[in-house]
Amino acid sequence: MKKYHYNCIDKSILLPFLKKYVFENLHRLTPYGLPANYITLISSIIMWITFIYFLNIDNVDTKSVILAITSIIVYVILDHIDGLQAKASSTSSPLGEILDHFSDVFNAAIVLFLTFSCLLLEFGALFLIVIWSNFIAFAATYVEQRERRVLYFGKLGSLEGIVLVLFVLLSCINKTGLSFWHNSDFSLLPNYLILISVVLLGSFITTINCLIRIGSCPKDFINFFVSGTILTILCYLFSIPWYLAFLVITGYSADYILKCMQAYFFETNSRHPDSACHILIIGLVLLKFISWELTPVTLIFWTYGSLLFFKIIIRGKILFQEFRHYWIWWNKPILNG
């Protein structure tokens, strides 16, 4: 592996303003000794705790919405402070980059889950479409990094998307704001579909722009897109519980994205999405033409989802072993003179 250099182009519209007036000011309050990777882990832990909390409540009330808003705000702040801390302490590393960006893959999915929860939307086909389109955009971003050797964030990216989500969640604090999204003020369809359309359009534009900058559409990305789309459709056709479909789609996408990151750092040929997905798809298509109980099919999805996350853990362990010398328990103080 070549000498590490964080090569990123960020054209975000909101980042310069937020960095100057929010992130940098809050970073000054951060203890110098606190490693950037700790900050990344703390932000992820906050999101996962919030995710688990929402999974275990029956009704989303005002307090729950405020919790979701607070967690997302803290996550966004820490997600930018960790980079500032790494730069200030000269501890930027491939380990930190992978930890930061790979955790964003899961955290972004949690943000979408919280959005649907606070809007009181069903976790049906629409949820699967939104989640899958989000992962397509993430995958395209890291395929571009692998191919062009640079990580590129456009003018309207994840930061702008999360800010939009925060405004939506703020409107859900009271019943009037929540009702607005379920009304049909602009068409025969509920207003929340306008929001969903914006999210889907953002993912589509991000994906297309990545492929345009690459100059082609890599075969492994086509494989990922087609297989993942079929997998998502089958989750709906077989009436797989939303949480299980969420697990499988997330695991399938995260596995491929981590492979793209691994290929970027080590220039390996391990680029294609999970091959077991093809076997699963063929088997499910065959099962669709015969009588089959729902429970065994659900068991198949649980098995596949568990396999995916087991593979991710193994690959993550390998990457950590390769980069473990970059791990810092505490930043050393700067010696004067």
C-alpha positions in Angstrom: 0.0 0.0 0.0 1.2 3.5 -0.9 1.9 6.2 1.7 -1.5 7.3 3.0 -3.0 10.7 1.9 -6.6 11.6 2.5 -7.7 12.6 -1.0 -11.2 14.2 -0.9 -13.0 16.8 -2.8 -16.1 18.2 -1.0 -18.3 20.6 -2.9 -21.0 20.7 -0.3 -23.0 23.9 -0.3 -23.6 23.9 3.5 -20.2 22.6 4.7 -18.3 25.9 4.5 -20.9 27.8 6.6 -21.4 25.0 9.1 -17.6 24.3 9.4 -16.8 28.0 10.1 -19.6 28.8 12.5 -20.4 25.4 14.1 -17.9 22.6 13.6 -14.7 24.5 14.1 -16.1 26.4 17.2 -17.2 23.2 18.8 -13.9 21.5 17.9 -12.1 24.0 20.0 -13.9 22.6 23.0 -12.6 19.1 22.2 -9.7 17.9 24.4 -6.6 17.6 22.2 -5.8 14.2 23.6 -9.0 12.6 22.5 -8.3 10.5 19.3 -10.4 11.2 16.3 -11.4 7.5 16.1 -13.0 7.7 19.6 -15.2 10.6 18.3 -16.3 8.5 15.3 -17.2 5.6 17.6 -19.1 7.8 20.0 -21.2 9.3 17.1 -22.0 5.7 15.9 -22.9 4.5 19.4 -25.3 7.4 19.8 -27.0 6.5 16.5 -27.2 2.8 17.3 -28.6 3.4 20.8 -31.3 5.7 19.3 -32.1 3.0 16.6 -32.5 0.3 19.3 -34.7 2.6 21.4 -37.0 3.2 18.5 -37.2 -0.5 17.7 -38.5 -1.1 21.3 -41.2 1.6 21.5 -44.8 1.1 20.5 -45.7 4.7 19.8 -43.5 7.6 18.6 -44.4 10.6 20.7 -43.0 14.1 20.9 -40.2 13.1 23.3 -39.1 10.4 20.8 -39.0 12.8 17.9 -36.9 15.2 20.0 -34.6 12.3 20.9 -34.2 11.5 17.2 -33.5 15.1 16.3 -30.9 15.5 19.1 -29.2 12.2 18.1 -28.9 13.2 14.5 -27.6 16.7 15.3 -24.9 15.2 17.7 -24.0 12.6 15.0 -23.6 15.2 12.3 -21.4 17.4 14.6 -19.2 14.6 15.8 -19.0 13.2 12.2 -17.2 16.4 11.2 -15.3 17.1 14.4 -13.5 13.8 14.1 -11.9 14.9 10.8 -10.9 18.2 12.3 -9.4 16.4 15.3 -7.5 14.0 13.0 -6.1 17.0 11.1 -5.2 19.0 14.2 -3.4 16.1 15.8 -1.8 14.9 12.5 -3.3 11.4 13.1 -5.2 11.0 9.8 -5.0 7.4 8.7 -6.6 4.8 6.5 -8.0 3.1 9.6 -9.7 6.4 10.5 -11.0 6.9 7.0 -12.6 3.5 6.8 -14.0 3.7 10.3 -15.5 7.1 9.6 -17.0 6.5 6.1 -18.0 2.9 6.6 -19.9 3.8 9.8 -21.7 6.5 7.8 -23.2 3.7 5.6 -25.1 2.4 8.6 -25.8 5.7 10.2 -27.4 7.1 7.1 -29.7 4.1 7.0 -30.6 4.7 10.6 -31.4 8.4 9.8 -33.9 7.2 7.1 -35.4 4.7 9.6 -35.9 7.5 12.2 -37.4 9.7 9.5 -40.0 7.0 8.6 -40.7 6.4 12.3 -41.2 10.1 13.2 -43.4 10.6 10.1 -45.5 7.5 11.2 -45.0 5.9 7.8 -45.3 2.2 7.1 -42.1 0.2 6.6 -43.4 -1.2 3.4 -42.3 -1.1 -0.2 -41.6 2.6 -0.1 -39.2 2.2 2.8 -37.3 -0.5 0.9 -37.1 1.6 -2.2 -35.7 4.6 -0.2 -33.2 2.5 1.7 -32.0 0.7 -1.5 -31.6 4.0 -3.5 -29.6 5.4 -0.6 -27.2 2.4 -0.7 -26.9 2.7 -4.5 -25.7 6.3 -4.1 -23.3 5.3 -1.3 -21.9 2.4 -3.4 -21.5 4.6 -6.5 -19.5 7.1 -4.4 -17.0 4.5 -3.2 -16.8 2.9 -6.7 -15.8 6.3 -7.9 -13.2 6.6 -5.2 -11.8 3.2 -6.2 -11.7 4.0 -9.9 -10.6 7.7 -9.8 -8.5 7.5 -6.6 -10.4 10.4 -5.1 -13.4 10.7 -2.8 -15.9 13.2 -4.2 -18.9 14.7 -2.5 -21.1 16.9 -4.7 -22.9 20.2 -3.9 -26.0 18.5 -2.7 -24.9 15.5 -0.7 -25.5 13.6 2.5 -25.0 16.8 4.7 -27.7 18.7 2.8 -30.0 15.6 2.9 -29.6 15.3 6.7 -30.3 19.0 7.2 -33.5 18.5 5.2 -34.4 15.6 7.4 -33.9 17.6 10.5 -36.3 20.3 9.3 -38.8 17.6 8.5 -38.4 16.0 12.0 -38.7 19.4 13.6 -42.1 19.8 11.9 -43.2 16.5 13.4 -42.9 17.7 17.0 -46.4 19.0 17.0 -49.5 17.3 15.5 -50.1 20.2 13.0 -46.7 19.7 11.4 -47.1 15.9 11.3 -50.6 16.2 9.8 -49.2 18.3 7.0 -47.1 15.5 5.7 -50.1 13.2 5.6 -52.4 15.8 3.9 -52.8 16.1 0.2 -52.3 19.8 -0.4 -50.5 19.8 -3.7 -52.0 16.7 -5.4 -54.1 13.7 -4.8 -51.1 12.0 -3.1 -49.9 12.7 0.5 -47.3 15.4 0.9 -44.7 13.0 2.3 -44.4 11.6 -1.2 -42.9 14.9 -2.3 -40.2 14.5 0.4 -39.6 10.9 -0.7 -39.3 12.0 -4.3 -36.7 14.6 -3.3 -34.7 11.9 -1.5 -34.9 9.5 -4.4 -34.0 12.2 -6.9 -31.0 13.1 -4.8 -29.8 9.5 -4.7 -30.3 9.2 -8.5 -28.4 12.4 -9.3 -25.5 11.4 -7.0 -25.3 8.0 -8.7 -25.4 9.4 -12.2 -22.8 12.1 -11.5 -20.5 9.5 -10.0 -20.7 7.3 -13.2 -20.3 10.4 -15.4 -17.1 11.3 -13.6 -15.8 7.7 -13.8 -16.6 7.7 -17.6 -18.2 4.3 -17.6 -20.3 1.9 -15.5 -18.1 -0.8 -14.0 -19.4 -4.3 -14.4 -19.3 -5.0 -10.7 -21.5 -2.0 -10.0 -24.0 -3.2 -12.6 -23.9 -6.6 -10.9 -24.5 -4.9 -7.5 -27.3 -2.8 -8.8 -29.2 -5.5 -10.7 -28.8 -8.2 -8.0 -29.6 -5.8 -5.2 -32.7 -4.5 -7.0 -34.0 -8.1 -7.5 -33.2 -8.9 -3.9 -35.2 -5.9 -2.7 -38.2 -6.8 -5.0 -38.1 -10.4 -3.6 -38.2 -9.1 0.0 -41.4 -7.3 -0.9 -42.9 -10.2 -2.9 -42.2 -12.7 -0.1 -43.6 -10.3 2.5 -40.4 -10.5 4.4 -40.7 -8.5 7.7 -39.3 -5.0 7.2 -36.6 -5.4 9.9 -35.3 -8.6 8.2 -35.4 -7.0 4.7 -33.6 -4.0 6.2 -30.9 -6.3 7.7 -30.4 -8.2 4.4 -30.3 -5.1 2.1 -28.0 -3.3 4.5 -25.7 -6.3 4.9 -25.6 -6.9 1.1 -24.8 -3.2 0.4 -22.3 -2.8 3.3 -20.4 -5.9 2.2 -19.9 -4.5 -1.3 -19.0 -1.0 -0.2 -16.4 -2.4 2.2 -14.9 -4.4 -0.7 -14.7 -1.1 -2.7 -12.9 0.5 0.2 -10.5 -2.5 0.5 -9.8 -2.4 -3.3 -9.1 1.3 -3.0 -6.5 0.9 -0.3 -4.9 -2.3 -1.5 -5.7 -2.2 -5.2 -7.1 -5.7 -5.0 -9.4 -7.5 -7.5 -12.0 -8.4 -4.8 -14.6 -6.1 -6.2 -17.8 -8.0 -7.0 -20.8 -8.0 -4.7 -21.6 -11.1 -2.6 -21.8 -14.1 -4.9 -24.2 -16.0 -2.6 -26.8 -13.4 -3.4 -27.1 -14.9 -6.9 -27.8 -18.4 -5.4 -30.4 -16.9 -3.1 -32.1 -15.1 -5.9 -32.3 -18.1 -8.1 -33.6 -20.2 -5.2 -36.3 -17.6 -4.3 -37.4 -17.3 -7.9 -37.9 -21.0 -8.1 -39.7 -21.1 -4.8 -42.1 -18.4 -6.1 -43.5 -21.0 -8.5 -44.1 -23.7 -5.9 -46.1 -23.7 -2.7 -43.9 -22.7 0.2 -44.4 -21.7 3.8 -43.4 -18.2 4.8 -41.4 -19.3 7.9 -38.8 -21.3 6.0 -38.3 -18.4 3.5 -37.9 -16.1 6.5 -35.4 -18.5 7.9 -33.4 -18.4 4.6 -33.3 -14.6 4.8 -32.2 -14.7 8.4 -29.4 -17.1 7.5 -28.3 -15.0 4.5 -28.4 -11.8 6.6 -26.3 -13.4 9.3 -23.8 -14.7 6.8 -23.4 -11.2 5.3 -22.7 -9.6 8.6 -20.3 -12.4 9.6 -18.4 -11.7 6.3 -18.3 -8.0 7.1 -16.9 -8.7 10.6 -14.2 -11.0 9.2 -13.3 -8.5 6.5 -13.3 -5.7 9.1 -11.1 -7.7 11.3 -8.6 -8.3 8.5 -8.5 -4.5 7.7 -8.0 -3.7 11.3 -5.1 -6.1 11.6 -3.5 -4.4 8.5 -4.0 -0.9 10.0 -3.7 -1.7 13.7 -0.5 0.3 13.9 -2.6 3.4 13.2 -4.7 2.9 16.2 -4.1 5.6 18.9 -5.2 5.2 22.5 -4.5 8.9 23.3 -3.0 11.8 21.3 0.4 12.7 22.5 0.7 16.4 23.6 2.7 18.8 21.4 6.1 19.5 22.9 7.2 23.1 22.8 10.7 24.0 21.8 
